Amino acid sequence: MNLPPVIPVDTAGAATWRALLDGKAKPPGALGRVEDLAVQLGLIAGGSPPAFDKALLLVFAGDHGLTAEGVSAYPSSVTQAMVATFLAGKASANAFANAVGAELRQVDAGVDADLPPHRALLDRKVRRGTRNAAVEPALTPDEVAQALERGAQVAREAIAEGFEVLALGEMGIGNTASAALVMHRLAPAPLADCVGRGTGHDDAGLARKLATLERAAARADATAPEAVLAEFGGLEIAMMAGAVLGAAAARVPVLIDGFIVSAAALAAIRLSPAAKDYCVFCHQSAERGHQGMLRALDASPLLHLDLRLGEGTGALLALPIVRAASRLLSDVASLDDVLSGRL
């Protein structure tokens, strides 16, 4: 597998960034978590970070064979319909991207349809949907490798184009089921603590989903990240994991959305622990399991808004905070300058 190496940030510089912030025209620590984020951005950049004016949301889409078992309240055809909605500029993520000044591109990682060309669509399809993980491996090892490599390449290409920060989102009916299995093995955590209502299951639907995932988990004992992705999918999750690694290797921060994107980040970090240094965990979703997944990653999210849509919406809502943290380092006067009148 040809994945880029990720170099850890040099944490020795944290004291310097903290001293700079403490010397600003404000009480030390008065901006709380925003100051912690500013330090992280400085460490990632290895110097003064950019303003992050040029931001890109990548929405990775894929279908799941598990939907044949009724693990979602919606049919797989909704994935293709929602991809068309993104490309028409009419999804929630489009509205939020417009609101915060970010570009949105759709990535076809494994939609079970032939999608027509579109200027905002990146065709990186590995196969048309995963296999049914309840009865067989969702992906082959080669398909996982392709997804990881293509995700890293998507990130590299975006960064070469000039994007200063990448946000990740997803669309894929059935992907909370796949993400729950990834969390179960890679956190690790009891499966029942990982399985939530997804797109809106009632109690009977949730029980059916849990029973199906118990069958899938009993079928394979994989615990290595590549093997877990192969057994349980999905293609959008594996490709997002590759994108995390690609961004981290290029020393570019990557904004992590909710439960499914966090599962991809979990896989990326288990593959390369240094990748966590470059992840900004944007929000804690209302999906059961996300709090436990964040705890397994020792991650503290910026926002708690009870979101459970996905699409990268939580990452977009956090983007202004990221920009503000960067400008805290560059645009705020020092207390010495204020007191001496050197403004």
Salt bridges, closest charged atoms under 4 A:
GLU35 OE2 - LYS26 NZ 2.85
ASP36 OD1 - ARG18 NH2 3.05
ASP53 OD1 - ARG327 NH2 3.68
GLU69 OE1 - ARG215 NH2 2.76
GLU103 OE2 - ARG105 NE 2.91
ASP108 OD2 - LYS125 NZ 2.75
ASP112 OD1 - ARG128 NE 3.08
ASP114 OD2 - ARG128 NH1 3.36
GLU143 OE2 - ARG127 NH1 3.61
GLU143 OE1 - ARG131 NH1 2.91
GLU157 OE1 - ARG124 NH2 3.11
GLU161 OE2 - ARG105 NH2 2.59
ASP193 OD1 - ARG288 NH2 3.43
ASP203 OD1 - ARG197 NH2 2.67
GLU231 OE1 - ARG219 NH1 2.72
GLU236 OE2 - HIS64 NE2 2.73
ASP257 OD1 - HIS283 NE2 3.39
ASP331 OD2 - ARG327 NH1 3.16
ASP337 OD1 - ARG342 NH2 2.87
